Amino acid sequence: MKKSPLVGRLVVIVVAALAAAILGASFLSRKAPGYLRRSLEKALQKKVRIRDIQYDLPMRFELRGVEVLEEAPFQGEASFEAEEIRLRLSPVSLSRKALVIDALEVEGATVSVRKLNGKLTHPFSAAVAPAAEGKTTASATAGPPAKIVAGPLPLEIHKLKIDKSLFKLIDYDVEAAGFVVAADRIRLEAERIRLPSPPATGASAGRRGPTRYRLEGLLLQGREERPARLVINGWTDFGLLDTDALLAAKGVRLPYFRPYYGLVTGAVIREGTADLRAVFRIERKEFVGNIDVEIVGLLFDAYEEGDLLFGLKAGEILSFLKDSSGHLRLTADFRRDLADRSVKPRELIRRSIAKSLKETLIGNIGRIVQGAAHRIGEENPEKEKNPVEETVKKIKDFLKY
């Protein structure tokens, strides 16, 4: 039986296609790891070390022993470390001048953010800020000098998951040696990350969409203390800096965070545990914040000069505001024009807290008068003066202070 010429040509085409696919897969297997490594360095503008890269068709990678290393002033220090990363690269990365990652999954990572002179340094810090023209990208492997590039390679991450990880903020502005705020067992989910952020104007601005995120973890507070539970949930448009986020923390030990509350008050807290819920919004460069705090077991080693607390009589306001179980509840609002550099955050916070203390006192004045009058009556049963009148006079004197 003779074979049809058409069948023969089809066989040749199929064989040729299979050979091309095999050659293409072999080419990608050899070239893809190097492409990914170079792209990461160009996107982050930092040295990236990767011990091993495994590539699976069509665009899946497994990275082992990953480090992102900083430049001056933290030369050689790691801002990101992970033993294993799984990612799926978008096919458009091969045809666009951008690194586009459809999915990125990280487990057991350590992420370090350093703060010095008001500037934050983290794995994405060079990608967020406009790069200086002529910057040289670092190379993860030995070889010829890296090429000069005008700026970072655009980076897009459609879905990011980080689990069982450690986050550290090392703040050199509040302590010369670096005060560490650490959160363990971090679980972070985020979507639509674009760095650098595209312009906030133009036809594509409305379709861009903000970066959404949710973070859960345990806030460490020293070896002897139980960690506080921490949740951050919200979104940020990094082009406009518009933000709407919620932060909730339960069981925060106030003495541990003296380097931060010490920026606002000279008082020294000996004991005190706080549960707090804060909402932060930024719209058109105006920051608006609201914080609700409940503090248990608040004791001081020292008040401010003259036995004051936020400019108020410390002993009296604490006795007025604590309820029968010793809890102190406080709500404060903050508002600031981020473009106005003349307003100091410290003074803004102090004024907001002082105002909140007075408003809380006025709102609870009925309960306070009743309770204070009862105490005065018990302590001075034979006193002729009306205890209610004495308490009201005391509160009036306090409010005039």
TAPE-V43909 format. One line per field, one symbol per residue. ss: DSSP state (2 for helix, 1 for strand, 0 for the rest). psi: psi as a letter, one per 20 degrees, with the letter a starting at -180 (. if undefined). burial: b if it has 16 or more other C-alpha atoms within 10 Angstrom, else e. Layout:
# TAPE-V43909
ss=???
psi=???
burial=???
This chain:
# TAPE-V43909
ss=00002222222222222222222222222222222222222222001111111111000111111111100000000111111111111022220001111111111001111111001110002222000000110000000000011000011111111111111111100000001111111111111111100000000022220011111111100000000111111111100001111111111112222222200000011111111111111110011111111111111111010001100112222222200000011111111110000000222222222222222222202222222222222220000000222222222222220
psi=pqqphggghgggggghgggggghgggghhhhgghgggggghhgikrpppohqppppqhkqqppqlppoqraqjlpiqpippphpppqopphihiiqmqooogpppppkroppppppkjppprhjhhhgqpqppjqpqrpiqqarqqqpqhrqppppogppppqlrpppoooihhphioppoqprlpoppqqlpopqprqjrrhighigqrpqqppqapoqkqhiqqqqpppppbqpoigijpqoqpppppkpohhhkhhghiihqiqopgqppqpqpppppppljpppqpppppppkoqqhqarpklrokjroggghghghpahjjqppppqqqppohioihophghgggggggghgghhgghjhghggggghgghhhhmhjphqphgghgghggghghi.
burial=eeeeeeeeeeeeeeeeeeeeeeeebeebbeebbeebbbbbbbbbbbbbbbeebebeeebebbbbebbbbbeeeeeeebbbbbbbbbbbbbeebeeeebbbbbbbbbbbbbbbbbbeeeeebbbbbbbbeeeeeeebbbbbeeeeeeeebebbbbbbbbbbbbbebbbbbbbbbbeeeebbbbbbbbbbbbbbbbbbbbeeeeeeeeebbbbbbbbbbbbbbeeeeebbbbbbbbbbbbbbbbbbbbbbbbbbbbbbebeebeebbbbbbeebbbbbbbbbbbeebebbbebebbbbebeeeebbeeebbbebbbeebbebbbeeeebbbbbbbbbbeeeeeeeeeeeebbbbbbbbbbebbeeebeebbebbbeebbeeeeeeeeebbeebbeebeeeeee
